[in-house]
Structure formats: structure tokens, C-alpha cells
Amino acid sequence: MIPQPVIDSRTAQEFQEKFHHAVAFITGGASGLGFAQAELLGALGCRVVLADVQQDALDVAGKRLRAENVEVVTVLLDVRDRSAYAAAGQRVYEHFGQFPRLLFNTAGVNGFGPIQNASYNDFDWIMGVNLHGVINGIQTFLPMMLEQNDPAWIVTTGSMAGFMGSASAGIYAATKAAVFSLMESYDKTLPDQGVGVSIVCPASIRSNIADTLDTRPSEFAKKSSFNNDPEFIKLQRQLYSSGMAPLQLAAHVVEGIVQNRLYIVPFTETRDGLKQYFDNIIEAFDSYGSPDRDAQRRAADFLEYQQAVATIQQS
């Protein structure tokens, strides 16, 4: 049964017309937004693959979905591991007889600390999960999506933090900026080939992101600048406890797919701040006055270059 009033019947019908019985592969699927996506997609008739790095959470999540009559497979997966990702894809095919038509790159980690004190371990862990995990998922499943004649979709979870730097979560912000640009790049070519693309940009949602250090692999445990002070973590938990419900955000994601949206940004409380951010960038151009002849020539050269590249790619 589809949770109500999370999603309206017309949206549900339009989604089911494209993706009923499709396989959905969801990273970070055992909790938070990942599990909410699984729950909603399962209610809409999808077959679900939960991929997560925590086996205990996977066991609980899988049991809950099966109790709701969702066909589900759970996969213990570190999204940084390309070989493990390929093996997970093969397991999905062996179980369902097809590869996923829906890929949700939802897994993500964070850490808070002064970026000037960040270690290589801090960079390698967060970049590995938030950026390379997305790349690994797309590289694993996109070729199969392109070979199939059925509609397919890739949804990546970014963050409002990806629009600007952060003094306390700079590595996280950098990874989200990277996946934002990456998904925009895919959107320039994939929809014409039958694969839709969306980027979700959450602000505050109810999740366990405050406890993300608990999932940090042992090889990265040392030499970290991150703040693991109990009082700080308590503040983080309080902040996210009042965030958007994961199921509500999952509903926005489904609506975004149905409405063919690249950007899914339902956190309207961030609009004014983001507008000011981009206004500041645009205003920086004013320091240089009107475009001169050199600027006009460079613009014409770049337009000619773009047209030539498009011709080459189409041939």
C-alpha cells in the first residue's frame, strides 16, 4: 500500500506506467533516505536491492520490506569497492534476470572539523564514498541501462552544501559540488538515450548522518581531524531530528522523476540564501564593465568550438 498522503495517485500511476516491476538499486538503503526510497518504490511495485555497509541494518531493513510484501535483495557493499560493485551487479542479474533500471546513489558520509587540519584519510574516506561511490554505481550499471530498451533513471543525492564551501565540512561540500556537476554533465546526453538524470539537494533531513563516523573503515580511523566530541554529536542529532522526513523527500524524488526534473530541491527555506550566493557571483562580473571586443571574440570562438564538438559527437 502506498503511504498516503505522501504521494498522489496521479503521480503514482505515471511512475508505475514506466517502472512497475523494475529493479531499483539503492545505496545507503538500510536507513534514512535510502530506506525511505526503498519503502516507497516497493509500494509502487518496484523490486528493490538494498546496498549498505552495515549488515545489521540491512537485516532489519530487509525484514521490514518483506513484511510489506516488497521483493527485496540485500547486498553488503562498500561503494568504494569497484570489484564488489561488479559482483553486486552480477548477483542482482542472477536473482532478477535483469539489471537495475533505477539507480539511486544515496550513500553518503560526512565529518566535521577545520579543513586546514584535514588528513589524507579524511579526504580519501569522504571522497571515496560520496564521489567515487557515485562513479562506481554509474559505471557499473549505465552500460546495461543503455543496452535496454526500457526507460531507466539515475538519481544521485547531492546536498545544498554542494553549492558553496564550508569551513567545518569542506571535504563533504567539495564532493557534493563534484557530483552536482557530474549529473549535469550526464543530463546533457543521457536523456536522449532513454536514461533520465536527477540530482537531489537536501538541506536538513532526519537521518543518522551525525553518527557517520561509526561507519568509518578501520584503515581510516587514525589521523582524523573530525570532531567526535559527544556534545558536538548531540548537537548534530538535535539539528537533524527536526529535518524533513525521509519518506517525504523520497516522495519528492518520485515526483521529480515523473516530472522529468534534473534538480530536486524541495527545501524552500534555503532559496533566499542560495539566490544571494549566485547574485554575489554574478555581481563579480560588474567589476569588469561591459564585454570588450576580446571578450566578444572569445565568446564567438567558444560557441564555434561547442558546435564543432557536438557535430563530432553526433557522427
ROZAVEX-772963 format. One record per residue (C-alpha): z, x, y; residue number from 1; residue in three letters. Coordinates in Angstrom, 1 decimal, decimal comma, always signed. Each point is the difference from the previous one (the first is absolute). Example, Ala and Ser with C-alpha at 12.3 -4.5 7.8 and 13.67 -1.06 7.14 Angstrom:
REM ROZAVEX-772963
+7,8 / +12,3 / -4,5 / 1 / ALA
-0,7 / +1,4 / +3,4 / 2 / SER
//
This chain:
REM ROZAVEX-772963
+0,0 / +0,0 / +0,0 / 1 / MET
-1,0 / +1,4 / +3,4 / 2 / ILE
+3,1 / +0,4 / +2,3 / 3 / PRO
-0,1 / -2,6 / +2,8 / 4 / GLN
-0,4 / +0,0 / +2,9 / 5 / PRO
-0,8 / +3,7 / -0,2 / 6 / VAL
-3,8 / -0,6 / -0,4 / 7 / ILE
-2,0 / -3,1 / +0,7 / 8 / ASP
-2,1 / -1,7 / -2,7 / 9 / SER
-3,4 / +0,8 / +1,7 / 10 / ARG
+0,8 / +3,7 / +0,1 / 11 / THR
+1,1 / -0,1 / -3,6 / 12 / ALA
-3,2 / -1,8 / -1,0 / 13 / GLN
-2,3 / +2,4 / +1,8 / 14 / GLU
+1,9 / +3,0 / -1,5 / 15 / PHE
-0,2 / -1,4 / -3,5 / 16 / GLN
-3,7 / -0,7 / +0,3 / 17 / GLU
-0,5 / +3,8 / +0,3 / 18 / LYS
+2,8 / +1,5 / -1,9 / 19 / PHE
+1,4 / -2,4 / -2,6 / 20 / HIS
+0,8 / +2,0 / -3,2 / 21 / HIS
-0,9 / +3,3 / +1,8 / 22 / ALA
+2,2 / +3,0 / -0,8 / 23 / VAL
+2,1 / +1,2 / +2,9 / 24 / ALA
+1,4 / +3,5 / +0,0 / 25 / PHE
+3,1 / +0,4 / +2,2 / 26 / ILE
+1,8 / +3,3 / +0,7 / 27 / THR
+3,6 / -0,2 / +1,1 / 28 / GLY
-0,2 / -3,3 / -1,9 / 29 / GLY
+3,6 / -0,2 / -1,3 / 30 / ALA
+1,6 / -0,9 / +3,3 / 31 / SER
-0,4 / -1,0 / +3,6 / 32 / GLY
-3,5 / -0,8 / +1,2 / 33 / LEU
-1,6 / +1,2 / -3,3 / 34 / GLY
+2,0 / -2,5 / -2,1 / 35 / PHE
-0,6 / -2,8 / +2,5 / 36 / ALA
-3,8 / +0,7 / -0,2 / 37 / GLN
+0,2 / -0,1 / -3,8 / 38 / ALA
+2,0 / -3,3 / +0,1 / 39 / GLU
-2,4 / -1,7 / +2,3 / 40 / LEU
-3,2 / +1,3 / -1,7 / 41 / LEU
+1,4 / -1,0 / -3,4 / 42 / GLY
+0,6 / -3,5 / +1,3 / 43 / ALA
-3,6 / +0,0 / +1,2 / 44 / LEU
-1,3 / +0,8 / -3,5 / 45 / GLY
-0,4 / +3,7 / +0,1 / 46 / CYS
+0,9 / +2,3 / -2,8 / 47 / ARG
+2,4 / +2,6 / +1,4 / 48 / VAL
+0,6 / +3,7 / -0,6 / 49 / VAL
+3,3 / +1,3 / +1,4 / 50 / LEU
+0,0 / +3,7 / +0,6 / 51 / ALA
+3,2 / +1,6 / +1,2 / 52 / ASP
+2,0 / +3,3 / -0,3 / 53 / VAL
+3,2 / -1,8 / -1,1 / 54 / GLN
+0,1 / -1,2 / -3,6 / 55 / GLN
+3,1 / -2,1 / +0,3 / 56 / ASP
-1,4 / -1,9 / +3,0 / 57 / ALA
-3,3 / -0,4 / -1,9 / 58 / LEU
+1,8 / -1,6 / -3,0 / 59 / ASP
+1,8 / -2,5 / +2,2 / 60 / VAL
-3,1 / -0,8 / +2,0 / 61 / ALA
-2,2 / -0,5 / -3,0 / 62 / GLY
+2,6 / -2,3 / -1,6 / 63 / LYS
+0,2 / -2,1 / +3,1 / 64 / ARG
-3,8 / -0,4 / +0,2 / 65 / LEU
-0,3 / -0,9 / -3,7 / 66 / ARG
+2,6 / -2,6 / +0,5 / 67 / ALA
-2,4 / -1,5 / +2,6 / 68 / GLU
-2,8 / +0,1 / -2,6 / 69 / ASN
-1,8 / +2,8 / +1,7 / 70 / VAL
-2,1 / +2,3 / -2,2 / 71 / GLU
+1,4 / +3,4 / +0,9 / 72 / VAL
-0,2 / +3,7 / -1,1 / 73 / VAL
+2,5 / +2,5 / +1,3 / 74 / THR
-0,9 / +3,6 / +0,5 / 75 / VAL
+2,4 / +2,9 / +0,8 / 76 / LEU
-2,1 / +1,9 / +2,5 / 77 / LEU
+0,5 / +2,7 / +2,6 / 78 / ASP
-2,9 / -0,7 / +2,3 / 79 / VAL
-0,3 / +3,7 / +0,9 / 80 / ARG
-1,1 / +0,8 / -3,6 / 81 / ASP
-3,8 / -0,4 / -0,3 / 82 / ARG
+0,0 / +0,5 / -3,8 / 83 / SER
+2,7 / -2,7 / -0,4 / 84 / ALA
-2,0 / -2,3 / +2,3 / 85 / TYR
-3,1 / +0,4 / -2,2 / 86 / ALA
+2,1 / -0,6 / -3,1 / 87 / ALA
+1,4 / -3,2 / +1,6 / 88 / ALA
-3,5 / -1,2 / +0,8 / 89 / GLY
-1,0 / +0,5 / -3,7 / 90 / GLN
+3,1 / -1,9 / -1,1 / 91 / ARG
-0,9 / -2,9 / +2,3 / 92 / VAL
-3,5 / -0,1 / -1,4 / 93 / TYR
+1,2 / +0,1 / -3,6 / 94 / GLU
+2,4 / -2,9 / +0,6 / 95 / HIS
-2,1 / -2,3 / +2,2 / 96 / PHE
-3,5 / +1,1 / -1,0 / 97 / GLY
-0,9 / +0,6 / +3,6 / 98 / GLN
+1,1 / +2,2 / +2,9 / 99 / PHE
+1,8 / -1,3 / +3,1 / 100 / PRO
-1,9 / -1,9 / +2,6 / 101 / ARG
+2,9 / +0,0 / +2,3 / 102 / LEU
+1,8 / +3,2 / +1,0 / 103 / LEU
+3,2 / -0,1 / +2,0 / 104 / PHE
+1,1 / +3,4 / +1,3 / 105 / ASN
+3,5 / -1,1 / +0,8 / 106 / THR
+2,2 / +2,9 / -1,2 / 107 / ALA
+1,5 / +2,0 / +2,9 / 108 / GLY
+3,0 / +2,2 / +0,8 / 109 / VAL
+1,6 / +1,2 / +3,2 / 110 / ASN
+2,7 / +2,3 / +1,2 / 111 / GLY
+1,7 / +0,4 / +3,3 / 112 / PHE
+0,7 / +3,3 / +1,7 / 113 / GLY
-1,2 / +2,2 / +2,9 / 114 / PRO
-3,6 / +0,9 / -0,7 / 115 / ILE
+0,5 / +3,6 / +1,3 / 116 / GLN
+2,5 / +0,5 / -2,9 / 117 / ASN
-2,3 / -1,4 / -2,6 / 118 / ALA
-0,6 / +2,1 / -3,1 / 119 / SER
-3,1 / +0,3 / -2,1 / 120 / TYR
+1,8 / -2,1 / -2,6 / 121 / ASN
+0,3 / -2,8 / +2,5 / 122 / ASP
-3,7 / +0,1 / +0,9 / 123 / PHE
-1,1 / +0,4 / -3,7 / 124 / ASP
+2,0 / -3,0 / -1,2 / 125 / TRP
-0,9 / -2,5 / +2,7 / 126 / ILE
-3,6 / +1,1 / +0,3 / 127 / MET
-0,3 / -0,1 / -3,8 / 128 / GLY
+1,2 / -3,6 / -0,3 / 129 / VAL
-1,2 / -1,6 / +3,2 / 130 / ASN
-3,4 / +1,7 / +0,4 / 131 / LEU
-1,0 / +1,6 / -3,2 / 132 / HIS
+1,3 / -3,0 / -2,0 / 133 / GLY
-2,4 / -2,2 / +1,9 / 134 / VAL
-2,9 / +2,5 / -0,5 / 135 / ILE
+0,8 / +0,2 / -3,7 / 136 / ASN
+0,0 / -3,8 / -0,4 / 137 / GLY
-3,3 / -0,4 / +1,8 / 138 / ILE
-1,7 / +2,9 / -1,8 / 139 / GLN
+1,2 / -1,4 / -3,4 / 140 / THR
-1,2 / -3,6 / +0,4 / 141 / PHE
-2,6 / -0,1 / +2,7 / 142 / LEU
-2,9 / +1,2 / -2,2 / 143 / PRO
+0,8 / -2,8 / -2,5 / 144 / MET
+0,1 / -2,5 / +2,8 / 145 / MET
-3,4 / +1,0 / +1,3 / 146 / LEU
-1,5 / -0,3 / -3,5 / 147 / GLU
+1,3 / -3,5 / -0,5 / 148 / GLN
-1,9 / -3,0 / +1,4 / 149 / ASN
+3,2 / -1,9 / +0,8 / 150 / ASP
+1,8 / +0,0 / +3,4 / 151 / PRO
+2,6 / +2,8 / +0,4 / 152 / ALA
+2,5 / +0,9 / +2,7 / 153 / TRP
+2,1 / +3,0 / +1,0 / 154 / ILE
+3,2 / -0,6 / +2,0 / 155 / VAL
+2,0 / +2,9 / +1,3 / 156 / THR
+3,4 / -0,2 / +1,5 / 157 / THR
+0,2 / +1,9 / +3,3 / 158 / GLY
+2,6 / -0,4 / +2,6 / 159 / SER
+0,3 / -0,7 / +3,7 / 160 / MET
+1,4 / +3,6 / +0,1 / 161 / ALA
-3,5 / +1,1 / -0,8 / 162 / GLY
-1,1 / -0,7 / +3,6 / 163 / PHE
+2,2 / +2,5 / +1,7 / 164 / MET
+2,2 / +3,0 / -0,8 / 165 / GLY
+3,6 / -0,1 / -0,9 / 166 / SER
+2,8 / +2,5 / +0,8 / 167 / ALA
+2,0 / -1,0 / -3,0 / 168 / SER
-2,7 / -1,0 / -2,5 / 169 / ALA
-2,9 / +2,1 / +1,1 / 170 / GLY
-1,4 / +0,8 / -3,5 / 171 / ILE
+0,1 / -3,7 / -1,0 / 172 / TYR
-1,8 / -0,9 / +3,2 / 173 / ALA
-2,6 / +2,6 / -0,6 / 174 / ALA
-0,8 / -1,3 / -3,5 / 175 / THR
-0,3 / -3,5 / +1,3 / 176 / LYS
-2,4 / +1,1 / +2,7 / 177 / ALA
-2,0 / +1,7 / -2,6 / 178 / ALA
-0,3 / -3,0 / -2,4 / 179 / VAL
-0,8 / -2,2 / +3,0 / 180 / PHE
-3,0 / +2,2 / +0,9 / 181 / SER
-1,0 / +0,3 / -3,7 / 182 / LEU
-0,1 / -3,8 / -0,5 / 183 / MET
-2,0 / -0,4 / +3,2 / 184 / GLU
-2,5 / +2,5 / -1,4 / 185 / SER
-0,3 / -1,9 / -3,3 / 186 / TYR
-0,5 / -3,2 / +1,9 / 187 / ASP
-3,2 / +1,4 / +1,6 / 188 / LYS
-1,7 / +0,1 / -3,4 / 189 / THR
+1,8 / -1,8 / -2,8 / 190 / LEU
-0,2 / -3,7 / +1,1 / 191 / PRO
-3,8 / +0,2 / -0,2 / 192 / ASP
+0,4 / +1,1 / -3,6 / 193 / GLN
+2,3 / -2,8 / -1,0 / 194 / GLY
+3,4 / +1,7 / +0,6 / 195 / VAL
+2,2 / -1,4 / +2,7 / 196 / GLY
+2,5 / +2,2 / +1,9 / 197 / VAL
+3,2 / -0,8 / +1,8 / 198 / SER
+2,8 / +2,0 / +1,6 / 199 / ILE
+3,5 / -1,6 / +0,3 / 200 / VAL
+2,1 / +1,2 / +2,8 / 201 / CYS
+3,7 / -1,0 / -0,5 / 202 / PRO
+2,7 / +0,5 / +2,5 / 203 / ALA
+3,4 / -1,0 / -1,5 / 204 / SER
+0,0 / -1,7 / -3,4 / 205 / ILE
+2,8 / -0,5 / -2,5 / 206 / ARG
-0,4 / +2,9 / -2,3 / 207 / SER
+1,9 / +2,9 / -1,6 / 208 / ASN
-1,7 / +2,6 / +2,3 / 209 / ILE
+3,4 / +1,0 / +1,3 / 210 / ALA
+0,8 / +1,3 / -3,6 / 211 / ASP
-3,3 / +1,7 / -0,4 / 212 / THR
+1,7 / +3,4 / -0,5 / 213 / LEU
+1,2 / -1,3 / -3,4 / 214 / ASP
-3,6 / +0,3 / -1,3 / 215 / THR
-0,6 / +3,5 / +1,3 / 216 / ARG
-1,0 / +2,2 / -3,0 / 217 / PRO
+2,3 / +2,8 / -1,0 / 218 / SER
-2,5 / +2,7 / +1,0 / 219 / GLU
+0,3 / -1,2 / +3,6 / 220 / PHE
+3,7 / -0,5 / +0,0 / 221 / ALA
+0,8 / +3,3 / +1,8 / 222 / LYS
-0,9 / +1,2 / +3,4 / 223 / LYS
-0,1 / -3,4 / +1,7 / 224 / SER
+0,7 / -0,8 / +3,6 / 225 / SER
+0,4 / -3,7 / -0,7 / 226 / PHE
+3,1 / -1,9 / +1,0 / 227 / ASN
+1,8 / -1,3 / -3,1 / 228 / ASN
+3,3 / -0,7 / +1,9 / 229 / ASP
+1,5 / -3,2 / -1,4 / 230 / PRO
+0,6 / -1,5 / +3,4 / 231 / GLU
-3,7 / +0,6 / +1,0 / 232 / PHE
-1,2 / -1,6 / -3,2 / 233 / ILE
+2,3 / -2,9 / +0,7 / 234 / LYS
-1,6 / -0,5 / +3,4 / 235 / LEU
-3,5 / +0,1 / -1,6 / 236 / GLN
+1,0 / -2,6 / -2,5 / 237 / ARG
+1,3 / -2,3 / +2,8 / 238 / GLN
-3,3 / +0,5 / +1,9 / 239 / LEU
-2,2 / -1,0 / -2,9 / 240 / TYR
+2,2 / -2,8 / -1,3 / 241 / SER
-1,2 / -2,1 / +3,0 / 242 / SER
-3,7 / +0,8 / -0,5 / 243 / GLY
-2,8 / -2,2 / -1,1 / 244 / MET
+0,4 / -1,4 / -3,6 / 245 / ALA
-2,3 / +1,9 / -2,4 / 246 / PRO
-1,5 / -3,2 / -1,3 / 247 / LEU
-0,9 / -1,1 / +3,5 / 248 / GLN
-1,8 / +3,2 / +0,6 / 249 / LEU
-1,7 / -0,3 / -3,4 / 250 / ALA
-1,3 / -3,4 / +1,1 / 251 / ALA
-1,4 / +1,6 / +3,2 / 252 / HIS
-1,8 / +2,5 / -2,2 / 253 / VAL
-1,6 / -2,7 / -2,1 / 254 / VAL
-1,0 / -1,8 / +3,1 / 255 / GLU
-1,5 / +3,2 / +1,4 / 256 / GLY
-2,1 / +0,4 / -3,2 / 257 / ILE
-1,2 / -3,6 / +0,2 / 258 / VAL
-0,9 / +0,4 / +3,7 / 259 / GLN
-1,6 / +3,4 / -0,5 / 260 / ASN
+2,3 / +1,8 / +2,3 / 261 / ARG
+0,1 / +3,8 / +0,2 / 262 / LEU
+3,2 / +0,0 / +2,0 / 263 / TYR
+3,0 / -2,0 / -1,2 / 264 / ILE
+2,6 / +0,3 / +2,8 / 265 / VAL
+2,3 / -3,1 / -0,1 / 266 / PRO
+2,9 / +1,6 / +1,9 / 267 / PHE
-0,7 / -1,5 / +3,4 / 268 / THR
+3,2 / +1,5 / +1,4 / 269 / GLU
-1,8 / +3,4 / +0,1 / 270 / THR
-3,0 / -1,2 / +1,9 / 271 / ARG
+1,1 / +0,8 / +3,5 / 272 / ASP
+1,2 / +3,5 / -0,9 / 273 / GLY
-3,3 / +0,8 / -1,8 / 274 / LEU
-2,0 / -1,3 / +2,9 / 275 / LYS
+1,9 / +2,3 / +2,3 / 276 / GLN
-0,7 / +2,9 / -2,3 / 277 / TYR
-3,7 / -0,5 / +0,0 / 278 / PHE
+0,0 / -0,8 / +3,7 / 279 / ASP
+1,5 / +3,4 / +0,6 / 280 / ASN
-2,8 / +1,7 / -2,0 / 281 / ILE
-2,7 / -1,9 / +1,9 / 282 / ILE
+1,6 / +0,8 / +3,3 / 283 / GLU
-0,2 / +3,7 / -0,8 / 284 / ALA
-3,8 / -0,2 / +0,4 / 285 / PHE
+0,6 / -1,0 / +3,7 / 286 / ASP
+1,0 / +3,6 / +0,8 / 287 / SER
-3,6 / +1,1 / -0,5 / 288 / TYR
-1,7 / -2,7 / +2,1 / 289 / GLY
-3,4 / -1,6 / -0,8 / 290 / SER
-2,2 / +1,5 / -2,8 / 291 / PRO
-2,2 / +2,8 / +1,4 / 292 / ASP
-3,4 / +1,0 / -1,2 / 293 / ARG
+1,4 / +2,3 / -2,6 / 294 / ASP
+2,1 / -2,7 / -1,4 / 295 / ALA
-2,9 / -2,4 / -0,1 / 296 / GLN
-2,1 / +2,6 / -1,8 / 297 / ARG
+2,7 / +0,6 / -2,6 / 298 / ARG
+0,3 / -3,7 / -0,6 / 299 / ALA
-3,7 / -0,4 / -0,5 / 300 / ALA
-0,1 / +3,0 / -2,4 / 301 / ASP
+2,9 / -1,4 / -2,0 / 302 / PHE
-1,7 / -3,4 / -0,2 / 303 / LEU
-3,2 / +1,6 / -1,2 / 304 / GLU
+2,0 / +2,0 / -2,6 / 305 / TYR
+1,7 / -3,2 / -1,3 / 306 / GLN
-3,3 / -1,7 / -0,4 / 307 / GLN
-1,5 / +2,9 / -1,9 / 308 / ALA
+3,0 / +0,2 / -2,3 / 309 / VAL
-0,3 / -3,8 / -0,7 / 310 / ALA
-3,6 / +0,5 / -0,9 / 311 / THR
+0,8 / +2,8 / -2,4 / 312 / ILE
+2,7 / -1,9 / -1,7 / 313 / GLN
-2,2 / -3,0 / -0,5 / 314 / GLN
-2,9 / +2,0 / -1,5 / 315 / SER
//
